[in-house]
Amino acid sequence: MEYTFSGELKTDLVGFKKLMHLYHIISRYKGSTLKLNFGNVNFFDANMSAILLAMLQKLEMDNKNKIVIDYDQIDANCDILRRNGFISHMQKNGEQVHDQRKSTVPLKTFKATQADDFVTYIEKDFLNHRGLDGHLSERVIDKIKESYLEIFSNVELHSETSRPLYTCGQYYPTKREFKFTVVDVGVGFLTNISKKNKAISTYEAAIDWAIQGNSTKKGKTKGGTGLINILKYCRASKGEFHIISGDCYWRFTGTEIEKNTMIKYFCGTTVHLIFRY
Amino acid sequence: MQQNKPSISVLEAIGTPNAILHSFGMTVYDSAKVVVQENKPIIIDFNGVRNLTSAFLHASVGNLVSLNPANSNLITITGLSNPQWEEKVKDAIALALDPKKRDAIEYEINKLFSE
């Protein structure tokens, strides 16, 4: 079986649906060798490779499929996937990548036991990236860091998966944009939230509930998901903030909230943050 | 007198300066809960902690306060290196004492959803 990507893959609803299409097509196969064709790709947001890697590793693990990629096609059409480490993840060779152009935040995976590594990544690879240099105050940096550490904590607590968290980013100097994506392949927002609040029965309602500062943390006190500070920052800076969980694609555009219901699901939760300045 | 209180070093309890996980907070909670249940004073010392999340605070300080709300003043927090963390500790304690409390940020975001 061969699956062909075509056109552009951007950090938006259409881009996510393209990846979900791939996932649902390939998930029909078990114990098969599946070839991904990148020959017709002409644009690929590097941060979206966090979702792609999460999906492919899940398909390899759950369905015992073998994924084959023609890396020459990637080098020809979207070499950013070599520079950000996607290829070394797929080849499982542990090769350390060095993006000479310094336009990517490397694609990494973090298990709950790697809290210190995650902190280092957020501090050095993400928030110290040249794409954000001078654009964020110390206070904003602290708040954003704290938000991602809260997200990491929530994945440990709620995602009900031993699979890692996937992270990646890309900087577009000309467009003055910086995109950063975090993906977990756990149970998503609805499962735990609906247990706590019976009135919440849809992914859309669960995302709304979570982003308002609620949490299902164990114990007698409530906490927060870390999402609220990111939303506040985006509101102040006209940045974008996307949350995808279950069938809901929730997006803060910089000025308003849009929600789209999708026909197909992918497990877990994806969070995109798009800085603009 | 404070110097006579038993003290728990967060850094030593969790073995990292990154107090970010709920499970790390539960480690501190487990270390201190017997003292709190016995109505004895205790110091939770954050010296050396570089990163701190509300998840950690709710699991540790929040849950300890919930154990014995009437005597929450027996828990002393020291060594917070970031002034903003004091607010987070206060929030964790306030939420433990009053789970229905809603802060100004939540109100602001609620307004956004109703616009």
Chai-1 contact restraints between the chains, C-beta under 6 A:
chainA,res_idxA,chainB,res_idxB,connection_type,confidence,min_distance_angstrom,max_distance_angstrom,comment,restraint_id
A,A115,B,N18,contact,1.0,0.0,6.0,A-B,restraint_1
A,A115,B,I20,contact,1.0,0.0,6.0,A-B,restraint_2
A,A115,B,L21,contact,1.0,0.0,6.0,A-B,restraint_3
A,D116,B,T16,contact,1.0,0.0,6.0,A-B,restraint_4
A,D116,B,N18,contact,1.0,0.0,6.0,A-B,restraint_5
A,V119,B,N18,contact,1.0,0.0,6.0,A-B,restraint_6
A,V119,B,N51,contact,1.0,0.0,6.0,A-B,restraint_7
A,L149,B,I20,contact,1.0,0.0,6.0,A-B,restraint_8
A,L149,B,T53,contact,1.0,0.0,6.0,A-B,restraint_9
A,E150,B,T53,contact,1.0,0.0,6.0,A-B,restraint_10
A,E150,B,A55,contact,1.0,0.0,6.0,A-B,restraint_11
A,S153,B,I20,contact,1.0,0.0,6.0,A-B,restraint_12
A,S153,B,L21,contact,1.0,0.0,6.0,A-B,restraint_13
A,S153,B,H22,contact,1.0,0.0,6.0,A-B,restraint_14
A,S153,B,T53,contact,1.0,0.0,6.0,A-B,restraint_15
A,S153,B,A55,contact,1.0,0.0,6.0,A-B,restraint_16
A,E156,B,L21,contact,1.0,0.0,6.0,A-B,restraint_17
A,L157,B,H22,contact,1.0,0.0,6.0,A-B,restraint_18
A,Q212,B,I109,contact,1.0,0.0,6.0,A-B,restraint_19
A,G213,B,E106,contact,1.0,0.0,6.0,A-B,restraint_20
A,K217,B,H58,contact,1.0,0.0,6.0,A-B,restraint_21
A,G219,B,N63,contact,1.0,0.0,6.0,A-B,restraint_22
A,K220,B,S66,contact,1.0,0.0,6.0,A-B,restraint_23
A,T221,B,H58,contact,1.0,0.0,6.0,A-B,restraint_24
A,T221,B,G62,contact,1.0,0.0,6.0,A-B,restraint_25
A,T221,B,L95,contact,1.0,0.0,6.0,A-B,restraint_26
A,T221,B,A96,contact,1.0,0.0,6.0,A-B,restraint_27
A,G223,B,S54,contact,1.0,0.0,6.0,A-B,restraint_28
A,G223,B,A55,contact,1.0,0.0,6.0,A-B,restraint_29
A,G223,B,H58,contact,1.0,0.0,6.0,A-B,restraint_30
A,G224,B,S54,contact,1.0,0.0,6.0,A-B,restraint_31
A,I228,B,I109,contact,1.0,0.0,6.0,A-B,restraint_32
